[in-house]
Amino acid sequence: MDGRDLVRSVKLVSSVQGLRAVRAAWRRRRTDAWGLPPRGAERARVPGPVTGAEPRPGGGTVRFARSELRVMVAVGGAVFWGWDGADPEPSYALAGACPEPDPRAELEPDKDGGWRVVSERVMVAVSRNGAVEVRTPGGVVLRRDLPPRWWEPVAGGHARWLQRSEVPADARFFGLGGRASGPRLRDGTYHLWNTDPGGRFAPGDDPLYITMPVQLVVSDAGTHLAFHDNTWEGRVTLREGEEGAGSGHDRPGTSELRMDGGPLRCWVVVGTPARVLQGWTALTGAPALPPSWALGPQHARWGFGSEQEVRRIVAGYQERDLPLSVLHLDIDHYDRHQVFTVDRERFPGLPRLASDLREAGVRLVSIVDPAIRAERGNALYDSGSAAGAFVRDARGNEVRGVVWPGECVYPDFTDPRARAWWSALYEERLAQGFSGVWHDMNEPVSFAPFGDPTLPRSARHHLEGHGGDHREAHNVYGLGMARAGYEGLREQRPDERPFLFSRSGWAGMQRYGGTWSGDVSTGWPGLRASLSLVLGLGLCGVPYSGPDVGGFNGTPSPELYLRWFQLGAHLPLFRTHAALTAGRREPWEFGPQVLGHAKAALAERERLRPYFVTLSHLARLTGAPYVRPVWWGAPEDRALRDCEDAFLLGDCLLVAPVLERGSDRRAVRLPRGRWYDTATGEAYEGPGQVLLDAPLSRIPVLARAGAVIPVRGEGGGIELEVWAPAVGRTGGGLVVRDAGDGWEAAEIERFTTRVNGGRVVVERDGGGEVELPVRVRGGQ
């Protein structure tokens, strides 16, 4: 029994709900015992020897004695292969139709009886026994997938499979979704099953809310992303390699992927980190562009309790001259926790509240959970039942679980009809005055005092028409909910960009919005986990994310709160949040010293708002995350590959948060080039490590020499902050101006910098006047 689940289901919800959770858990076990018959005897299979090949556009099909492999190089350079007839489609990850094959890539014989496909950016070699190698055009091996193995039930059913892969000995693993340990993924086993960890988590807890079979691998030979397009439950066991100190006896790094069913198919994208993320988002979709107001500071609490308390909190920000862009309402504003309702006693005038706050520059955002109270007379339940929208078991009965409203049913977001029904419900949220939504509890969750807190694995889903059970649908449940919510918001307000972020999701979730850390534990380990999650998710194509500043489940010390606040001020989603029992997260609750320093962090976030706007547009256009590992521009630098306590904010800034109690100095590893301490103006040369002051009032932030950063000037307009390039070197930067929260196309302005006669010269790329004010910082 998991004690955290028991506390949540019994203590927080109430003893009555706890008993319901126990009954639901036993009911789920009985349902699975009936709906999932034993696998019985299994038969192992490997591809066997090659028997022939058939060319196809972009590659071809290689046949083996007991299997066949389709290989294709797509336009743009991405590589696909699928075993046993697995094609790229249908896929929940792909943004649209599969990219066209590259007509220049052809299947041709290779040495030792194998076959290969050669293209401009990558070479794919298939051995005579079914191993698949991805090589650079020069022949250097980036990845070698050994012949796979299947275990097939003799009586029929889904085959389990195992894929072992090898990477260079110096390679480092990243990705796999949101992981609390990292962003570098060290030796160990990582689970692929979206899971609510039960109210809190810290480094070492696995799995969490967003798991993805997406690996980003960085080595001296190059960078590549490997995506096994399979939504089933699985496990990835990683083992970093070991170099032979020049002896030639290197031990390669290994990845072992075990899946409980589904197709064995894989996409690989190679190149620089920037090219890899661009290719990945070309496959899975451009990130949704958040409204510009969503790039400002946000505040939430589970337990505001009333309209009066909300007004008091907003007034507290205003009285102290603290900027606030968004305020989030949690489940306590609902009527008996039922989604798409309002508690009229505590929030009697919600539309008026939203209107008043909007006039003050503060938007309201509503939580939305998927579970619906299963009660006749509940209009939402009745309409969903009439629409056939709910998940059912193998006998055709509605699957029921226990969540905040009590006994609940769950929409089947893998059914287009259910998504359409759900999408229309967001009209109610907009009518209440909300400007956006955050999706919670959508792994999905059913409280359980023991076992996995989710639906029965035998629960039946539509799965876009082909049908299947929860083993296949679970990991994409949150993705489907995000799609339904995004499409609903966009249909209701077509002239505005939707604002949505989701606790759970899967590959491609960036098409509909972002995510947040979920219930990260209050403590210094939780602070470190916050950074790991944002970096790791960015490398999986989800650029807009952030943590619960201060942690979710406890009361942070003033120092911890401030350090978390300073980190959050430099992350895409900057939101304070806490549990019902965890106390307040308003900056003034931690004393005057913390308030003063937090106010400075808020002011810096507002000053950098034009830079965040630029980064949001660049993420949509290129797939590059706002927050990047320090090795982003120099993956060949091994020391940078191992750096996990700092990050790049775009190309221009390096942020070094304080992650340890009592620290007032910290070591910072610099990439190549000159870097300026933005607080002191002192210059440092990289690559190398420097020791910087980190007083309680700030964290170290360095600017790249030559950088052009759009910032908010004293008058509120945009100005260019230019950091002087070194003599003999040049620099530059990009600017995308805020054109509002609609769908206007982004106009990118490029600026270059150089030193001429001891004077810093700033020029607009392509000619023309530099119309914005320029402020030069840094020296020679």
N, C-alpha and C positions, 0 to 999 in steps of 0.2 A: 504494500500500500504506500502511495506517495502522500506524505504528510501534508505537503503544500496543497495538493488537490483536496484533501479532506478538510483543511482549514477553509479553503475557499468555498467549497460546496456546503459546508455545515455552518461554520461560524459567520462568514460574511453574508451568505445568502439567507440563512436562518435554519434552524433545525428541521423545520418542515420541508424546506427545499432540499436540505441534505438527505432526508429520507427519500424524497423523490429521485435524487441523483443516484442513490443506491439501487432503487428499483429500476431506474433506467439502465444502469450498468448491467444488472443481471438480465434485463430484457434484451439488451444488445448481445450478450453472450449467447442467449438462447437463439436469437435470430441468426447469428453467425453459425451456430452449430447446425441449424437446419439449412441455411442458405449457402453455406460453403462446405460441400462434402470433402472428406479427406482426399488428398492428392493420390494416395495409393502408390503403387510401384512406379518408378521412373526409369527412363531409358536415356543414357548419356549419348551425346552426339558431338562430333567435331566436323569441320568442312571436308576433310579428306584431301586426296591429291587433285590437282587441277586436271580438268578433262577438256577444256576448250574455252573459247571466248567469242563474243559477238560485239563488234563496234556499234556504238550509238552516239548521238550528238553529245559532245563534251566529254566522252569517255566510252563506257561500254559495260557489258555484263561478263564477268568471269565465272565460269561454271566449275564446280568441284564435285567430287563423287557424291557428297551428301548435302550440298547446299549450293547457293549461288550468291554472288556479290555484284551489286550494281555500283559503279563508280562514275561520278560526274564532277567536272569542274565547271562552275557557273560563271557567267559574265560578272566580272568584278573580282574573280579569283577565289571565292569560297569553294571548298571541296565538300561534296556529299558522298557518303557511301551507306548502303543499306543491305543487310543480309536477308535471305529467304524472301525476296520479293518486296521488302520494305521500301516504299517510295517516300519522297519528301512530304507529300500530302496524303491524308489530312494532317494538320498540325495546329496545335494551340499556340505555338511559339511564333510561327511565321506571320508577318504582318499582312500578307496577301498571297498571291500566287507565288509558287516557287520561281526563283530567278531563272532566266533562260540559260541553257547550256552555252558554253563558250565554243563557237564553231571552230576555233583554231586548235582546240585541245582534242587529241585523238588517242585512242587505245592502240598500243603497239607492243610487240614482243619485247621482253626484257631478258636478262641473262638467267641461266639456271631454270628455264622453263616458266618463268613468271611473266607478268605483264606490267605495263606502266602507262601513265598518262602524263604528258609533259605540257605545261602551260607557261605563260609569261612569268608568273609569280611563284609557282609551286610545281613540284613534281610528286606524283603519287605512284608508288611501286607496290604491286601485289605479288607476293611470293607464290610458289607452286603449292604451298600448304595452307595459304590463306592469311598470312601475315600482311598487314598494310603499313607501309612506311610513308610518312610525309616528309619531303626533303625540300631544301631550298633549291632554286634553279641551279646552283653550283654543286648540288649533290650532298650537302650536309644534312644529316638526319635530325629533324626536330622532334619526331614522335614515331614510335613503332608500336602498333597494336598487334599483339600476338594472335594466332588463330583462336577464335572464340570457342566457347563450349556451352551447349544447351543441355538442360535436363527436362525431358518431356514426359508427362504422365502417360503411362501405357494405355489407360482408359480414355485418354483425350483430355484436353484442357490447355491452359496457358503454360508455356515453357518458361522456366527460369533460365537465366543465362549469366555467364561470367565473361568479362572482357578485361584482360590484363594488358597494360601498356607500359612502355619504357620511354623515358626522356633522358636528356643528357645528365651526366653526373652532377653538374653545377646548377641544375635547374631548380627553381623555386615555384611552388604552387600557390595560386590565389583563386578566389572566387567561391563557388558552390553556394551562392546566395548570401544570406545574412548570417554570419558566424561571429560568435562572441570572442573567440580566440583567433587572433590574426592581426592584420590581414594575411600575413604569410601563414599558410596552412602547413603545420608541422606533421611529423609522423603520427598517424592515428587513423581511426575510422570515423567517418562523418556520415550521418544518416540523411536520407532523402525522403522526408515525410514531414510536411508542415505541421508544427506542433505548438500548442500553447504550453509553455513550461510551468504554468501554475502560479502566476502572480509575481514572479521575480526570476531573474537569471543573472549570471555573471560568467566570466571566462571559465571554460570547462563544461558549461551546460550545452548539451547538444541532443537533438536538433532544436531549432527555434521556429519562428513563424514563416520564414521564407527560405525554402531550400530549392536549389536549382542544380541540375546536372551540367553545370557550366564551369569548366576549368580554364583559368588563364595561366599559362606556363611561360616563365621568363628564364632564358639561359643565354650564354654567350653566343650560341648559334642563332638565336633569334627569339621572337615572341610569337606564341600562337594561342588561339582559343579553341577548345574542343567542347562541343555540345552534343550530348547524347539525348536525342529528342524522344524521351520516354517519360510518361507521367506517373509510372508505377512507383511503389515503394522500393527503395534501394539503399545500398551502402557503398561508400567509396573509401577504400583503404589506401592511404598515401604513405610513401616512404621515400624520403629524400635520398639522393645518391651520395656517393663518396668517391672523390678523385684519388687516383693512385699515385699522387706525388711525382708525376712524370714517368712512372714505371710502365704506363700503358694499361694497367689493370684497374680501370675505373669500374665502379659499381654503379649502374644507371639508376636514376630515380624511377620509381614504379608507382603506377596507379592501378588499383584493382576495383572494378565496378561490378557489383552483383545486383541484378534486378529480378524482382519476383514475377515479372511477366512483361508483356508488351514488346514492341519491335526493337530490334538491334539496329539502330541507324545513327549516324553521326555527321555533324558538320564541323569543319575545321577552317579557321581563318588565320592567315599568317601575315606577318609584317611588323612594322613598328607598333608600339602600343596604341598610338593614335590611329594608325591604319586599321589595326585589328578591331578597335571599338567602332570605327566608322563602318567597317564591313559587317560587324555584328548587328548594329542598329539598322543597316540596310536590309538585313534579313528579318529582324524581329520588330522593326518599327521605330520611327523617330520618337524620342521622349515627348510627352505632352508638355506644352509650355505653360507654366503656372502664371496666373495673373500677377501683375507686378506687385500688388499689395501683399501677395503671399510670400514675398521675399523680405518682408519686414518682420519685426519681433511679434511673437504670438504667445498667448497665455491660455492655460487650461487648468482645470482642477476637477477631479471627480468629487462632487459635493459642494458646488456653489450654493445649491439649495433653494435659491429664490431669486426673483428679479431684483429685489432690493440689494442682495449681496453682489450681484453682477454689477449693478450701478455703482455700488460702493467701491468695488475693485477698480473699475474704469476711472472713477473719480480719483482714486489713490494714485494712479499713474499720471493723470492730468495735473493734480496738485503738486506733484513732485517733478513735473516737467520731464516725464519719462515717455519716450515714444512707444506706442502700441498700435499694431496694425490689425490684429485678429484676436478674437476671444472665442474659445471653444466651449460648447456645452456638452456635458457627458450625460449618461443615462438618467441621472437624477432629475432632468427636466421633463422626462416622459411621464405619462400616466401609467403607474404601476410597471414601469420599465418597458412598456410596449412601444416598439418602433413606430414612427410616423404618428405620434400622438403628442399632446402637451398636457402637463399637469396644470389645470386652470387655477388651482388655489395658489400655487407657488409662483406660477408665471401667467398671471391673468391677462397681460397685454403684450405678448411676445412680439407681434408685428410692430407695435409702437416702440418697444425696446430696441428692436433691430434698427428701426428707422432713426431713432435718437442716436444710437451708437454710430451709425453710418455717417450721420451729419458731423460727428466728432472725429471721423476718420478711422473708425474701428468696425471691422466686419465681424458678423457672427457666423460661426461654422458649427454644424450639428454632427454629432455621432450618429451612425447608422449601423445597427447590428442585423444579421440575416435572420435570426430565429424569431418566430412569430408564435405568440401564445395560442395554443390549441384549445380553443374554447368557442363553442357555438354561440352566436350572437356577437362575437368579435368580428367587426366588418372586414378587417384585413384577412382574418383566417377564412371567413366565408367566401370572400371573393377569390382568394387563392385556391381554395378547394374547387370552386366552380371552374376555374381556369385550368385545373389539373397541374398546378405549378409546383407541387411539393414532392420531395423525394419519397419513394416508396420502397418497401422491402420485396423480397422475391415472391411473396404471396399476394402482393398488390395492396398491402396496408400502408398507411402513412407512417414513415419513420418518425419516432418521437424521442426527444432528448430533453434535458433540463438546462436551462440557461436563466438569465436574470428574470424574465417574466414568469418563470415557472415551467410547466410542461409545454414544449414547443415543437413545431414542425419547421422544415427547412425548404426554401425554394431550391429547385434544381437549376442552377445557373449554367448547366451544360445543355439546356433545352432552350432553343430560341424563343419559344412561346412564353416560357417562364421569365426569360430576360425581358421580353417586351412588356409583360405584366408588371414586373418589378420596376422597369424604367419609368413607367407612367406614375408610380407612386411618389417620385421626387418632386412632382408639382406641389405636393403638400408642404414639403420643406421650404421650397422657394416662396410659397405663399406666406409662410410664417416669417419671412424676412431673412432667411439664411442665405449666405453667399457661396457656400460650399459644404462639403461633407467629409468626414473621416470614417472609414469602414473599420469596424472592430469585430473581434470574436468570429472571424470568418475563415478559420483554418479548415473546417468549421469546428466549433466547440460544443460539446455536451458534457456538462460537469460529471465527473466520475471520481469517487473516492478511491478507486483502484483501476489500474489499466489505463489505456489511451483515451484521453478526453475528447473523443470525436464520435462520428456516426459508425454504425456497424459496417464492417468491410463488405458485407453482402448486400448493402443497400443498393437499389437499382437507380441508374442514371440514364438519361437520354443520350448523352455523349454525341450530340449533333446528328443523331439518327441511327448510329450503328449500335447503340446500346452497350451496356456494360455495368460494372458494379463500382463500389466506392474505392476499391483498390486502384482503379484507373482514374477515377474522377477526383479523389481527395486533393491532390496537389494543385489542381487547376480550379478548385472551387472558388477561392478568393479572386483568382484572375477573372473568372466568369462574372462574379459579382461586381468587380471593378469595371468591367466592360458594360454591364447593364447600367450601373450608376453613371458612368461617363456619358453613355449614349442618351440616358434620360435627361441629364443636365443640359447636354448640348441641344437636344430637341426642344426643351422648354425655353431655353434662352440661346438661340442660335447666334446671336451677335456677341456673346461673351465667351471667353475661354473658361471651361469648367475647372473648378478647383476640387480635387479629390485626392486623398491618399489613403492607403489601405494597409492594414497590419499584415495580411497574408497575400501571397501572389506567387507567380511563377515566371518563367522566361517570357519576356514580352510585356510584362506588366507596366513598363514605362510608357506604353502607348496611352494609358488611361490616367496616369498620375504617378505619385511617388509613394513613399512609405515612411514609417518611423520605427524606432527601436522596439516598441512594445514595452513590456514591464521590466525595464532594466533595473537591477538592484541598486539601491542607494549605498554607495561606498566607493572607495578609490578603485577597486577592480571594475565596478560598473562604469566608472568614468572612462577607464581604458577600453572597456568593451564597446562603449559608444563610438569611439573613433574607429575601431575595427569594423563595426557594422557598416558605417558610412563608406569607408574605403572599399570594403569587399563588395558591397552592393553596386557601387559605381563601376567597378570592374566587370560586373555582370550586366551592365547596360541600364542601371536604375540610378540616374544622377541626382534626383531630388529626394533627400532623406535627412533625418536628424534624430537625436535622442530625446527622451524625456529629461530635460535639464534639471538636475538635482536628484535624479533617480525617482523611481515610481513608488517604492514600497516602504520607505523609511524617512527619518528626518536627518538631512545632511548637516554637518557642521558648517559654520559660516565659511570657513576656508574651502571646504569641498564644494559648497554651493557656488562660490565665486569662481573657482577654477572651472567648474562645469559651465557656468554662465559665459566665461570668457571663451571657452572652446565653442559653445553653441553659437556665439555671435559670429563665428567664422564658418559655419556650416550652412548648407542650403536651407533646410527647414530648422528655424530657430524658435523652439517652443519649450516653455516651462510647463510641467505637468506632474501630477502626483495622485496617489490613491486616496480613497476616502479617509483612511486612518493615518495618512502619512504627514499630515500637517500642511502648512501653506508654502507656496513657492514665490510669493511676491517679494521683490528685492528688498523692500523696507522691513521685512520680517526678520532680517538677519543682522540688524544693527546699522548704525550710521556709517561706519567705515565700509562695510560691504555695499551699502546703498550707493555711496559715492563712487566706488570702483565699478559697480554694475552700471551706473549711469554713464560712466565713461565708455564702457563696452557697448552699451546701446547707442551712444552717440557715434562711435566708430562704425557700427553696423549701418546706421543710417547714412553716414558719410560714404560708405562703400556701396550703397544701394545701386547706383548706376553700374558699378562693376558686376554685381550679382545679376542685374538685368542682362548685361552683355553675356555673362557666362550661361545664363539660361537659354538665350537664343543660340549660342554656339553649341550647347549640348543638343539642342533640337536639330541643328544643321549638320553636326559632325559626329554626335555620339560621345564626345569627350566629356567626362564628368566634371562638375565644378571642382570637387575635391579629388586630388590625384596623389598617388604615391610619389615620394620624392624621386624615384627612379624613372618616372614617366618619360622624361626626355633623354635619359641615359641608362637604358636597361642593361647595358654592358658593364656598368659600374657595380661590382658585386657588393661593395660596402653599402651602397644605396639600396640594393635589393633586400638587405637585411634590416633596414631602418623602418621601424613601425610606430615611432612615437612623434612623428611630424608629418606634414603633408604640404603639397602645393595647392594653393587656391588659384585655379587657372594657371596661366603661364608666368604670372608676374609676381606672386607673393608666396613666401614659404612661412608656414605657421607652425610654431613649436609649442603646443599646449603643455601646461604643467600637470603631470599625471601622478605625482607623488606628494604625500603630506609633508608640509614643512619646507618645501623646496623654494629657495629664492634665487637659485642659479640653475642653469641646465645646459648640458652639452647638446649641440645642434650639428648634424652632419649636412654639409653643403654640397650641392651639385657643382659642376664645373662653372666657372665664371665669377664675376664680382657680385657681391650681395651687400645691401645696405641695411643696417638695423634701423627700422622706421622710427624708433623712439629717439635714438641718439644721433643718427646720421653716419655712424661709423661704418667704414667699408671693410669687408672681409673677402678674401679670395678662396674660391673652391677649385677643385674638390678638396675636402678635408673636414676636420671637426673643429668647432670653436666653442668656447664657454661664454654664455651670455647671461646677463642679469635678468632675473624674472621676479621682480618684486610683486607683492600682493596686488599692486595696482594694475598690472598688465602681464601679458604673456609675450614672449619674443615673436615678432613678426618681421621678416626680412623681405626687401624688394629687390628684384633682379635689376642689375644695372642696365640702363637703356629702356626700361619698361615704360609704357604709356598706360596709365590707369585712369579710367573715367571715375570721378568722384563727385559728390555733391558739394558745391561751394557754399560759402556763407550766405549767399542770397537765395539758395535753394536750387540754382541752376547747375548744369554740368560744367565741370572744368577738368582739364587734363593735368594729372599729377605725373610729372616726368622725372624719372630717376636717371641721373647723368650716366651715359655710357662711358666706359673706359676709353682713354685716348687710343685711336686706331681701331676701335670696335664700333659697331652699330647696334641698334636695338629697335624696338617698336612695340606696337600694341593695336588691338582692335577695339572698336567702340560700336555698340548697337544702342541707339537711343530708344527710350521708352515711348512707344507709339500708342499706348493705351492697352486695354485688356481685351481687345477684339482680335481679329484674324489678319490684320495688316501684315504684309510681307516685311521681313526684317531687312533693313539696309545696313550693310556692314561698312564702316569707315576704317580705313587702315592708315596708321601713322608710323613714320619712321623717325629715328633719332640718330644723330651723329655729333661729333665734336669737330668744330671748325674754328681754328684760331683761338682756342681756349674757350669758345662759346658753344653752348649746347643748341643745336639747330633741330627744330621739329618741323617735319614736312608731311603734308597729306599725300598719301600714295596716289599716283595718277595726276598730281598737280592740283591746283586750286588753293584757295586760302584756308588756313587753319582758323576756322571761325570761332572755336571755343577758347576760353581763357586758358592759359598755360602757366603752370607753376613748376619750376624746376627745383628738384631737391637732390641732395648728395653732392659730393665733390670729386675732385680728381685724385 
